[in-house]
Amino acid sequence: MSLLIIGGTGTLGRQLVLQALTKGYPVRCMVRNFRKANFLKEWGVELVYGDLTRPETIPPCLKGITAVIDASTSRANELDSLKKVDWDGKLCLIESAKAANVKRFIFFSTQNVEQFENIPLMKLKYGIETKLKKSGIPYTIFRLTGFYQGLIEQYAIPILENLPVWVTNENTNIAYMDTQDIARFCLRSLQIPQTTNETFFLSGVKGWASSEIISLCEQLAGQKAKVQKVPLFALKLVSGFFGFFEWGQNISDRLAFVEILNTENNFSKSTFELYKMFKIDSSEIIQLDDYFLEYFIRLLKRLRDINFEDVQKQKNLII
Ligand SMILES: NC(=O)c1ccc[n+]([C@@H]2O[C@H](COP(=O)([O-])OP(=O)(O)OC[C@H]3O[C@@H](n4cnc5c(N)ncnc54)[C@H](OP(=O)(O)O)[C@@H]3O)[C@@H](O)[C@H]2O)c1
């Protein structure tokens, strides 16, 4: 089974690529910048030029492909690209996949999209889910929770740099996940026929309130966080709040994400049933505290190495 992964340079995409290669799948990635994607080539991926905003580049990427895994989304710093990538580009991708007789199309959406049509990205995600279901291509949709990776920027770095940590006054629990685990579910779905034409709500096994994440980071960093609380209702009043939404890019967007993920379907019985179906033991899932511990250990080691290099340089100058 040959895979086309779109978004291979992204946070989730690179985990998908790594695990797909480890499992022995031939992997092609559609990329728009060969230099940036060079690390994927070094891993053993076939790189093909393609840009979702340039429809003519899409069909050639699909030649000889059995399954498409689409982990792409518009970059928040490319302000005018939201509709071009997450709507026009995806429609063209689905059409081209249909024409290429692709046997499976995996799409990543987010939890509760249907309830947040006032947020442009959510509206587009929901629209693409619908289009994909109607396309006739065998599909699997994963509605995802937040990624651990995004929490580093939101909590760990501000605490380490003594900057404010912004939270809402809602103490909601969110069952975030590591992208490595999301990638495992995704690749497992290719081996389980019952996952065809299904939508899965994928969550971690433990819900975390922002206060708990802050305490954890405070312990690991050995310093107190400067917490700034913003009531959700106040955020909603801010004009333009729902104008553009991208994960983890600015404070109001991150906080909006908390609201989107704030539902009972996180961390529930259905999550455990889902794990059972995918034959993934919940005890194998990377825990948030372990993830943060590893991050802080790596960071401290890097700081020690930098410090050691500086001392060596100074010694060399003296000699
Ligand atoms: N992050 C979250 O917490 C979260 C939560 C729920 C769902 N999701 C969904 O999960 C998926 C993966 O998210 P992520 O955070 O891993 O994404 P990401 O890190 O922002 O990566 C986005 C990827 O899309 C590619 N891309 C952007 N514009 C493109 C274009 N015009 N043509 C081709 N490729 C393009 C980027 O390539 P370049 O490197 O060239 O820019 C990059 O590889 C997305 O569908 C996202 O909506 C994410």
The ligand as a Tripos MOL2 file, in Angstrom:
@<TRIPOS>MOLECULE
LIG
   48    52     1     0     0
SMALL
NO_CHARGES

@<TRIPOS>ATOM
      1 N1         -2.5220   21.3320   16.3440 N.am      1 LIG1
      2 C1         -3.6310   20.9480   16.9640 C.2       1 LIG1
      3 O1         -3.7510   21.0540   18.2080 O.2       1 LIG1
      4 C2         -4.7670   20.3220   16.1560 C.ar      1 LIG1
      5 C3         -5.9580   20.0040   16.8110 C.ar      1 LIG1
      6 C4         -6.9880   19.4050   16.0790 C.ar      1 LIG1
      7 C5         -6.8230   19.1150   14.7240 C.ar      1 LIG1
      8 N2         -5.6650   19.4780   14.1230 N.ar      1 LIG1
      9 C6         -5.5000   19.1180   12.6830 C.3       1 LIG1
     10 O2         -4.4470   18.1640   12.5720 O.3       1 LIG1
     11 C7         -3.7820   18.3270   11.3070 C.3       1 LIG1
     12 C8         -2.2950   18.5340   11.5420 C.3       1 LIG1
     13 O3         -2.0960   19.7440   12.2890 O.3       1 LIG1
     14 P1         -0.6170   20.2610   12.6720 P.3       1 LIG1
     15 O4         -0.7590   21.1370   13.8780 O.co2     1 LIG1
     16 O5          0.3040   19.1010   12.6950 O.co2     1 LIG1
     17 O6         -0.2980   21.1840   11.4050 O.3       1 LIG1
     18 P2          1.0010   22.1000   11.2080 P.3       1 LIG1
     19 O7          2.0900   21.6940   12.1250 O.co2     1 LIG1
     20 O8          0.5610   23.5430   11.2110 O.co2     1 LIG1
     21 O9          1.4650   21.7250    9.7210 O.3       1 LIG1
     22 C9          0.7220   22.1270    8.5990 C.3       1 LIG1
     23 C10         1.2350   21.3560    7.4010 C.3       1 LIG1
     24 O10         0.4550   21.7280    6.2530 O.3       1 LIG1
     25 C11         1.3450   22.0620    5.2000 C.3       1 LIG1
     26 N3          0.7650   23.0720    4.3270 N.ar      1 LIG1
     27 C12         0.3460   24.3150    4.6310 C.ar      1 LIG1
     28 N4         -0.0610   24.9700    3.5380 N.ar      1 LIG1
     29 C13         0.1130   24.1030    2.4950 C.ar      1 LIG1
     30 C14        -0.1150   24.1890    1.1050 C.ar      1 LIG1
     31 N5         -0.5670   25.3230    0.5290 N.pl3     1 LIG1
     32 N6          0.1550   23.1220    0.3210 N.ar      1 LIG1
     33 C15         0.6590   21.9740    0.8740 C.ar      1 LIG1
     34 N7          0.9030   21.8340    2.1940 N.ar      1 LIG1
     35 C16         0.6360   22.8840    2.9890 C.ar      1 LIG1
     36 C17         2.5500   22.6530    5.9150 C.3       1 LIG1
     37 O11         3.6620   22.6700    5.0310 O.3       1 LIG1
     38 P3          4.8660   23.7470    5.2070 P.3       1 LIG1
     39 O12         5.8270   23.1240    6.1790 O.co2     1 LIG1
     40 O13         5.3960   23.8880    3.8240 O.co2     1 LIG1
     41 O14         4.2620   25.0160    5.7390 O.co2     1 LIG1
     42 C18         2.7000   21.6610    7.0750 C.3       1 LIG1
     43 O15         3.3460   20.4880    6.6410 O.3       1 LIG1
     44 C19        -4.4730   19.5120   10.6220 C.3       1 LIG1
     45 O16        -5.4820   19.0340    9.7900 O.3       1 LIG1
     46 C20        -5.0840   20.2790   11.7830 C.3       1 LIG1
     47 O17        -6.1770   21.0500   11.3590 O.3       1 LIG1
     48 C21        -4.6340   20.0580   14.7970 C.ar      1 LIG1
@<TRIPOS>BOND
     1     1     2 1
     2     2     3 2
     3     2     4 1
     4     4     5 ar
     5     4    48 ar
     6     5     6 ar
     7     6     7 ar
     8     7     8 ar
     9     8     9 1
    10     8    48 ar
    11     9    10 1
    12     9    46 1
    13    10    11 1
    14    11    12 1
    15    11    44 1
    16    12    13 1
    17    13    14 1
    18    14    15 2
    19    14    16 1
    20    14    17 1
    21    17    18 1
    22    18    19 2
    23    18    20 1
    24    18    21 1
    25    21    22 1
    26    22    23 1
    27    23    24 1
    28    23    42 1
    29    24    25 1
    30    25    26 1
    31    25    36 1
    32    26    27 ar
    33    26    35 ar
    34    27    28 ar
    35    28    29 ar
    36    29    30 ar
    37    29    35 ar
    38    30    31 1
    39    30    32 ar
    40    32    33 ar
    41    33    34 ar
    42    34    35 ar
    43    36    37 1
    44    36    42 1
    45    37    38 1
    46    38    39 2
    47    38    40 1
    48    38    41 1
    49    42    43 1
    50    44    45 1
    51    44    46 1
    52    46    47 1
@<TRIPOS>SUBSTRUCTURE
     1 LIG1         1 GROUP 0 **** ****
